[in-house]
Amino acid sequence: MKVLGGPASQLLGSRVAREIGCALAIIEFKQFPDGELYLRIVEELDGDTLIVQSTTTNDDIVYLLQLIDAASDGYLRVAIPYFGYARQDKRFKLGEPVSARAIARTIDADEVYVVNIHDPASLDHFQLRSGKKAANLSAAGLVGTYLKSMEFPSPLLIAPDEGATALVRDVAHAMGCEFDVLVKKRVTSEFVEIQPKTVDVDERDLVIVDDMISTGGTMAEAIKLLRGQGARQVHVACIHPVLSLNARLRLYRAGVDSIIATDTIEKAESSITVAPLIKQGVGL
């Protein structure tokens, strides 16, 4: 087997190849003056292939499709650690596309693996030539293990809303600590208070955990709230560090101690690699 690390996942692809113990192919890629993208796998592929490429941007999607076409002769596995357009998984207004479905249907492969996709129901949109179903891998255990290694004196994990509860529960289980969820409580007809559901955060070491941090607005408000309630430390952790626009400035201005993330999107904050998870997922 050879591993192809796409332009968006060169570091993660290299880590996956090392985890599996197989060759990492060299890929050339560039952009023409008219905006078209070009890609070439420098060496010959002679068997099973594993592509590792997140689709953070539209260009990343095109590069993924080019990689799939170039490697289409053999048995093909595709790992898309961050699957772009996953949040566009429903039609809310007449005439809207289900973009997650549209992108999934372009993936011509034998196996597909994603990491903590927004809605696992989107896996049904992949039409794989092997007849298998696309697999959703959870990085919760890796995040929990990493947080445990930080040896907080009095750790408490926080879900920023009810939707993140299942993920935070799994991270807490791997870490071996308590967790709570932020809830809105109406104090008056005009004032809504946000606070942890059950646990007192005073003098606790908190980590707010979510699947994704995009603009950082929700996280920043939570950080300020928890700081005001006496938390000793407030960190944030996520699977997918989108961190768009001025997200980092918002979080640090709000008083965050650190931002912790995986390398499904390769950023400076990506201190946790999902390479072992991909290796386990593909069964190699």
BANU-661145 format. One record per residue: x, y negated, z of N, C-alpha, C in turn. Coordinates in pm, whole numbers, plus 50000, padded with zeros to 5 digits. Atoms other than C-alpha are relative to their C-alpha. Example, Ala and Ser with C-alpha at 12.3 -4.5 7.8 and 13.67 -1.06 7.14 Angstrom:
<recs>
    npx    npy    npz   capx   capy   capz    cpx    cpy    cpz
  50089  50119  50000  51230  50450  50780  50090  49880  50000
  49918  50119  49994  51367  50106  50714  49923  49891  50073
</recs>
This chain:
<recs>
    npx    npy    npz   capx   capy   capz    cpx    cpy    cpz
  50084  50120  50000  50000  50000  50000  50087  49875  50000
  49937  50131  49993  50100  49640  49939  49898  49900  50053
  50084  50107  49947  49965  49336  50118  50024  49874  49919
  49993  50127  50070  49887  49018  49927  49951  49891  50094
  50038  50112  49914  49889  48713  50151  49967  49881  49912
  50042  50110  50086  49687  48446  49972  50055  49866  50048
  49947  50132  49965  49780  48075  49973  49953  49946  50135
  50053  50050  49872  49557  48004  50276  50044  50084  50118
  49970  49906  49890  49685  48301  50477  50137  50064  49981
  49866  49945  50024  50053  48339  50398  50062  50056  50129
  49942  49954  49874  50160  48366  50762  49925  50121  50052
  50079  49886  49951  49873  48596  50863  50023  50121  49912
  49973  49887  50089  49927  48812  50554  50133  50066  50031
  49868  49946  49965  50292  48849  50649  49994  50079  50131
  50013  49929  49871  50196  48947  51003  49924  50131  49984
  50074  49877  50025  49945  49203  50876  50091  50105  49937
  49907  49906  50064  50209  49361  50650  50096  50059  50101
  49907  49951  49898  50446  49386  50944  49930  50094  50097
  50076  49913  49910  50176  49534  51169  49978  50138  49937
  50030  49873  50068  50088  49799  50911  50129  50073  49963
  49874  49940  50039  50450  49858  50813  50007  50027  49851
  49998  49980  50145  50405  49813  50439  50055  49875  49932
  49935  50107  50076  50540  49591  50164  49909  49878  49988
  50069  50126  50020  50442  49225  50132  50040  49947  49863
  49971  50044  50137  50413  49111  49771  50025  49850  49995
  49975  50141  50025  50545  48779  49646  49898  49950  49898
  50101  50058  50088  50283  48556  49484  50040  49857  49965
  49978  50137  50044  50338  48244  49277  49865  49934  49979
  50125  50071  50025  50064  47983  49272  50028  49851  49983
  49983  50143  50025  50028  47629  49148  49870  49942  49946
  50116  50069  50055  49780  47371  49023  50042  49922  49877
  49973  50074  50123  49775  47236  48668  49952  49856  50014
  50041  50142  49992  49736  46861  48604  49849  49979  49990
  50146  50018  50013  49368  46911  48510  49923  50057  50117
  50064  49948  49880  49299  47071  48848  49982  50150  50003
  50013  49855  50001  49288  47433  48735  50110  50065  50083
  49906  49929  49916  49459  47682  48964  50062  50117  49924
  49928  49889  50064  49717  47940  48857  50061  50088  50109
  49945  49907  49902  49832  48251  49039  50061  50119  49926
  49936  49881  50059  50066  48540  48959  50062  50084  50110
  49934  49905  49910  50161  48849  49159  50128  50042  49931
  49872  49986  50068  50533  48875  49082  50036  50145  49972
  49961  49859  50016  50569  49251  49127  49881  50087  49963
  50104  49909  50044  50376  49548  48998  49930  50064  50121
  50078  49932  49898  50097  49696  49211  49974  50143  49953
  50005  49861  50044  50100  50074  49204  49912  50089  50087
  50086  49917  49914  49833  50185  49452  49900  49915  50074
  50093  50077  49918  49614  50060  49734  50055  49860  50026
  49961  50139  49976  49615  49686  49792  49908  49940  50106
  50076  50075  49901  49507  49470  50085  50027  49852  49979
  49991  50146  50014  49438  49102  50015  49959  49936  50132
  50034  50078  49881  49441  48864  50312  49991  49854  49957
  50019  50137  50046  49293  48525  50225  49875  49941  50062
  50115  50075  49948  49070  48290  50423  49952  49904  49892
  50058  50088  50100  48836  48070  50222  49955  49869  50066
  50026  50125  49929  48862  47741  50407  49956  49889  49906
  50033  50102  50099  48838  47529  50092  49948  50067  49873
  50046  49945  50128  48686  47570  49747  50116  50057  49920
  49883  49946  50068  49035  47617  49604  50037  50138  50054
  49969  49870  49940  49088  47904  49849  49909  50110  49944
  50093  49902  50059  48779  48077  49706  50047  50039  49861
  49952  49971  50136  48915  48047  49351  50126  50086  50006
  49880  49919  49986  49253  48180  49460  49965  50144  50039
  50041  49866  49960  49080  48476  49626  49946  50077  49880
  50056  49933  50118  48887  48556  49308  50111  50035  49901
  49888  49970  50089  49209  48534  49106  50081  50119  50052
  49928  49887  49942  49385  48770  49347  49925  50131  49978
  50083  49880  50018  49096  49017  49328  50008  50049  49856
  49994  49961  50141  49103  49013  48947  50138  50057  49966
  49865  49954  50030  49482  49056  48935  50030  50136  50060
  49973  49875  49929  49470  49351  49175  49886  50100  49986
  50124  49924  50009  49149  49511  49050  50015  50144  49951
  49986  49865  50059  49297  49828  48896  49999  50112  50104
  49993  49897  49898  49356  50017  49223  49891  49984  50105
  50092  50010  49887  49166  50072  49548  50030  49870  50072
  49978  50137  49953  49116  49723  49687  49926  49972  50129
  50056  50049  49874  49063  49606  50043  50022  49849  50006
  49991  50146  49990  48995  49237  50107  49965  49957  50142
  50025  50059  49868  49028  49068  50447  49982  49850  49981
  50030  50143  50007  48863  48725  50460  49981  49953  50144
  50010  50029  49856  48943  48619  50819  49902  49887  50031
  50100  50106  49988  48752  48292  50784  49924  49995  49869
  50083  49995  50120  48463  48324  50540  49925  49868  49985
  50064  50128  50025  48374  47980  50409  49858  50015  49948
  50142  50004  50037  48007  47893  50346  49914  50094  50084
  50077  49905  49919  47904  48144  50614  49885  49933  50074
  50107  50070  49928  47695  47878  50789  49883  49961  49908
  50110  50024  50094  47489  47824  50473  49936  50135  49967
  50050  49862  50012  47316  48156  50529  49847  50008  49992
  50146  50001  50009  46949  48049  50506  49956  49887  49909
  50059  50105  50082  46726  47845  50277  49899  49924  50085
  50088  50082  49918  46563  47560  50468  49906  49915  49915
  50082  50084  50087  46430  47352  50176  49988  50065  49863
  50024  49948  50133  46285  47442  49840  50114  49959  49907
  49895  50029  50097  46555  47469  49576  50141  50017  50052
  49866  49980  49944  46846  47533  49814  50051  50140  49968
  49942  49866  50013  47085  47821  49744  50031  50057  50139
  49942  49936  49882  47184  48073  50010  50147  50019  49965
  49862  50003  50050  47549  47989  49959  50085  50116  50051
  49926  49885  49948  47682  48266  50183  49977  50121  49911
  50033  49889  50090  47506  48516  49957  50068  49980  49864
  49941  50028  50131  47628  48346  49639  50149  50031  49999
  49856  49974  49994  47992  48364  49750  50028  50148  50020
  49977  49858  49971  47967  48718  49889  49985  50086  49875
  50026  49919  50120  47834  48849  49558  50111  49989  49895
  49888  50011  50094  48146  48731  49376  50116  50091  50036
  49886  49922  49950  48373  48961  49580  49990  50144  49948
  50000  49867  50063  48447  49272  49369  50113  50083  50062
  49899  49923  49927  48628  49507  49608  49938  50127  50055
  50047  49875  49941  48606  49848  49772  49965  49984  50148
  50026  50025  49859  48620  49722  50130  50020  49851  50027
  49988  50141  49960  48572  49378  50287  49994  49991  50151
  49994  50022  49856  48661  49264  50638  49999  49850  50028
  50004  50140  49957  48570  48931  50800  50018  49999  50152
  49979  50013  49855  48638  48800  51151  49896  49904  50057
  50101  50081  49930  48354  48673  51370  49923  49909  49904
  50080  50076  50096  48129  48568  51084  49882  49936  50073
  50106  50077  49934  47858  48314  51171  49876  50084  50029
  50116  49913  49982  47573  48561  51119  50031  50135  49936
  49968  49869  50055  47648  48934  51080  49904  50048  49891
  50094  49962  50104  47337  48963  50862  50053  49967  49861
  49942  50038  50129  47540  48796  50586  50085  50112  49940
  49922  49888  50051  47743  49116  50556  49923  50079  49895
  50082  49926  50096  47452  49267  50364  50008  49942  49859
  49993  50063  50132  47517  49025  50077  50116  50053  49917
  49888  49944  50074  47846  49192  49984  49956  50129  49930
  50036  49882  50080  47795  49448  49706  50129  50070  49959
  49868  49942  50018  48104  49666  49733  49994  50123  49908
  50001  49894  50100  48200  49910  49460  50015  50139  50061
  49989  49871  49931  48272  50187  49714  49869  50044  50061
  50126  49971  49932  47918  50167  49851  50005  49977  50149
  49986  50028  49857  48054  50078  50196  49942  49864  50033
  50048  50130  49954  47926  49788  50405  50119  49917  50048
  49897  50090  49948  48144  49486  50477  50001  50005  50153
  49984  49985  49855  48279  49491  50834  50032  49866  50065
  49975  50120  49921  48274  49214  51093  50087  50038  50120
  49907  49970  49892  48575  49227  51327  49994  49889  50105
  50007  50101  49894  48558  49052  51664  50136  49980  50065
  49873  50035  49937  48863  48870  51796  49985  49966  50148
  50025  50035  49860  48706  48828  52142  50101  50065  50092
  49904  49929  49914  48935  49089  52297  50138  49939  49995
  49869  50063  50014  49247  48924  52157  50005  49867  50074
  50006  50129  49931  49139  48585  52290  50002  50021  50151
  50003  49972  49857  49060  48731  52632  50134  50044  50054
  49868  49952  49957  49396  48907  52654  50099  49885  50006
  49909  50115  50002  49580  48588  52559  49972  49908  50119
  50034  50088  49888  49390  48378  52813  50042  50061  50134
  49958  49933  49876  49460  48637  53082  50150  49981  50025
  49855  50017  49986  49833  48601  53011  50039  49861  50048
  49972  50137  49953  49807  48229  53097  49993  49989  50151
  49999  49988  49853  49746  48331  53462  49946  49876  50070
  50066  50111  49932  49504  48059  53564  49971  50039  50145
  50026  49969  49859  49469  48038  53946  49854  50034  50028
  50143  49978  49973  49087  48021  53938  49921  49985  49869
  50056  50015  50135  48965  48090  53582  49848  50015  49995
  50142  49990  50029  48610  48041  53456  49980  49965  49854
  50030  50026  50140  48498  48070  53095  49863  49934  49988
  50123  50075  50020  48226  47838  52968  49953  50013  49855
  50063  50004  50132  47991  47886  52672  49937  49864  49982
  50055  50134  50016  47900  47544  52528  49849  49998  49977
  50146  49989  50019  47546  47666  52449  49961  50147  50006
  50049  49862  49990  47329  47977  52463  50048  50086  49883
  49959  49925  50117  47435  48077  52111  50139  50061  50012
  49863  49948  49983  47795  48133  52225  50011  50098  50115
  49995  49918  49878  47700  48345  52527  50059  50138  49975
  49952  49864  50026  47765  48686  52368  50151  50001  49978
  49856  50008  50024  48111  48583  52245  50074  49975  50130
  49933  50034  49875  48206  48430  52581  49995  50118  50097
  50010  49881  49915  48081  48739  52764  50108  50103  49963
  49899  49904  50045  48312  48958  52552  50140  49952  50033
  49868  50055  49965  48610  48727  52605  50023  50014  50150
  49989  49989  49854  48543  48721  52981  50026  50144  50044
  49979  49859  49967  48525  49101  52988  50146  50039  49978
  49860  49967  50029  48868  49129  52824  50094  49929  50096
  49916  50079  49909  49005  48862  53056  49984  50043  50145
  50028  49958  49863  48843  49005  53368  49965  49885  50091
  50036  50115  49917  48685  48684  53493  49853  49964  49981
  50139  50046  50008  48354  48503  53541  49978  49916  49874
  50035  50096  50104  48171  48310  53274  49866  49936  50034
  50126  50071  49982  47887  48061  53264  49967  49931  49868
  50044  50066  50122  47691  47869  53002  49946  49862  50034
  50054  50134  49979  47612  47499  52973  49854  49996  49956
  50143  50012  50032  47242  47422  52980  49956  49855  50019
  50057  50135  49987  47037  47106  52938  49889  50002  50104
  50101  50011  49896  46830  47001  53235  49941  49859  49997
  50064  50131  50007  46576  46718  53201  49980  49946  50142
  50009  50064  49869  46613  46487  53502  49882  49904  50004
  50114  50090  50014  46368  46219  53389  49951  50011  49857
  50052  49997  50136  46164  46156  53077  50100  49946  49900
  49904  50062  50090  46459  45963  52933  50142  50053  50018
  49863  49958  49971  46763  46140  53081  50009  50151  50007
  49975  49857  50000  46892  46489  53011  50141  50025  50051
  49871  49966  49941  47176  46634  53218  50047  50135  49947
  49942  49873  50044  47409  46906  53087  50093  50049  50109
  49918  49946  49892  47565  47132  53346  50008  50151  49990
  49993  49854  49997  47681  47491  53403  49874  50058  50064
  50127  49941  49958  47388  47722  53460  50001  50042  50147
  50001  49944  49864  47496  47885  53787  50125  49970  50083
  49874  50002  49927  47864  47835  53879  50048  49857  50026
  49939  50129  49965  48022  47538  54060  50141  49997  49939
  49872  50006  50070  48321  47424  53851  50107  49923  50078
  49905  50080  49923  48490  47215  54122  50126  50080  50030
  49868  49939  49977  48864  47299  54140  50017  50133  49927
  49984  49880  50082  48822  47572  53877  50081  49968  49874
  49923  50013  50125  49041  47629  53569  49911  50050  49887
  50105  49969  50096  48796  47618  53279  50054  50016  49859
  49975  49987  50143  48815  47740  52922  49865  50004  49930
  50122  50001  50080  48529  47643  52690  50028  50081  49874
  49974  49907  50110  48502  47917  52426  49885  49995  49900
  50100  49995  50106  48322  47906  52091  50061  50069  49879
  49946  49932  50118  48352  48080  51757  50076  49903  49910
  49941  50097  50090  48448  47758  51579  50002  49861  50064
  49998  50143  49968  48557  47401  51648  50015  49927  49868
  49998  50074  50126  48474  47174  51356  50039  49854  50025
  49968  50141  49974  48449  46802  51434  50040  49974  50145
  49962  50014  49859  48496  46856  51810  49906  49916  50083
  50091  50087  49926  48202  46635  51908  49935  50067  50119
  50065  49927  49891  48018  46895  52116  50100  50037  50109
  49897  49963  49904  48339  47015  52280  50045  49880  50082
  49954  50120  49929  48446  46661  52368  49902  49959  50109
  50100  50034  49900  48119  46592  52547  50005  50098  50117
  49993  49899  49895  48150  46919  52739  50123  49978  50088
  49877  50024  49924  48508  46838  52840  49981  49886  50099
  50022  50115  49912  48413  46497  52980  49904  50035  50115
  50097  49958  49899  48117  46649  53164  50066  50084  50108
  49939  49909  49904  48322  46923  53328  50110  49932  50080
  49901  50079  49926  48603  46685  53418  49932  49920  50110
  50074  50079  49903  48346  46469  53591  49945  50081  50115
  50052  49913  49894  48227  46768  53792  50112  50063  50083
  49891  49958  49912  48573  46826  53941  50086  50113  49951
  49916  49892  50051  48732  47085  53714  50148  49962  50010
  49857  50026  49986  49106  47119  53775  50068  49993  49863
  49950  49998  50138  49189  47208  53413  49882  50029  49908
  50098  49966  50101  48979  47217  53098  50074  50026  49868
  49943  49961  50127  49103  47406  52793  49885  50036  49905
  50099  49949  50094  48916  47496  52475  50065  50109  49918
  49952  49889  50081  48951  47817  52277  49896  50034  49895
  50093  49962  50106  48801  47926  51948  50063  50105  49911
  49951  49905  50100  48829  48191  51680  50050  49923  49878
  49971  50071  50126  48823  47953  51380  50027  49851  50026
  49968  50141  49974  49008  47619  51425  49985  49914  49873
  50021  50086  50116  48849  47414  51147  50062  49863  50027
  49938  50125  49953  48942  47094  51338  50005  49895  49890
  50009  50095  50109  48822  46858  51066  50005  49856  50051
  49996  50144  49972  48861  46479  51054  50086  49971  50124
  49921  50041  49883  48968  46342  51395  49968  50087  50121
  50042  49910  49892  48869  46648  51602  50103  50005  50113
  49897  49992  49897  49202  46669  51784  50000  49874  50087
  50002  50125  49924  49188  46302  51885  49881  49997  50095
  50119  49997  49915  48835  46347  52018  50022  50088  50122
  49983  49904  49890  48932  46648  52228  50101  49950  50102
  49898  50046  49905  49247  46499  52378  49957  49871  50068
  50054  50120  49936  49077  46165  52441  49902  50038  50111
  50097  49954  49900  48808  46358  52631  50069  50064  50120
  49926  49947  49886  49081  46510  52851  50032  50147  49994
  49969  49857  50009  49142  46860  52717  50148  50022  50033
  49862  49966  49968  49457  47029  52846  50070  50069  49884
  49942  49936  50118  49513  47245  52538  49890  50055  49912
  50089  49938  50098  49348  47384  52225  50062  50132  49961
  49950  49866  50024  49384  47758  52176  49915  50063  49890
  50075  49945  50112  49289  47935  51853  50074  50118  49939
  49937  49892  50076  49356  48232  51628  50050  49946  49867
  49947  50040  50131  49522  48227  51287  49911  50041  49884
  50090  49982  50113  49210  48300  51083  50009  49878  49908
  49963  50120  50072  49279  47941  50978  50134  49958  50060
  49865  50020  49948  49648  47864  51006  50023  49853  50035
  49982  50135  49948  49686  47554  51222  50107  50002  50110
  49901  50008  49892  49935  47431  51482  49949  50065  50128
  50062  49944  49879  49690  47553  51749  49983  50151  49995
  50026  49856  50020  49687  47911  51613  50103  50086  50073
  49905  49927  49917  49868  48082  51900  49964  50148  50015
  50044  49860  49991  49675  48413  51870  49987  50054  49858
  50011  49943  50133  49718  48633  51564  49895  50111  49997
  50099  49893  50017  49436  48855  51436  50056  50114  49917
  49939  49892  50079  49684  49077  51248  49973  50139  50058
  50031  49867  49946  49641  49370  51493  49854  50039  49980
  50143  49975  50019  49263  49336  51456  49973  50048  49857
  50017  49960  50140  49284  49360  51076  50057  50139  49978
  49942  49866  50010  49515  49660  51101  49904  50105  50055
  50093  49907  49939  49270  49831  51334  49875  50015  49915
  50123  49996  50078  48974  49739  51115  50012  50085  49875
  49982  49923  50124  49116  49888  50797  50045  50144  50029
  49967  49862  49963  49222  50199  50989  50139  50043  49958
  49864  49968  50043  49593  50183  50906  50099  49983  50115
</recs>
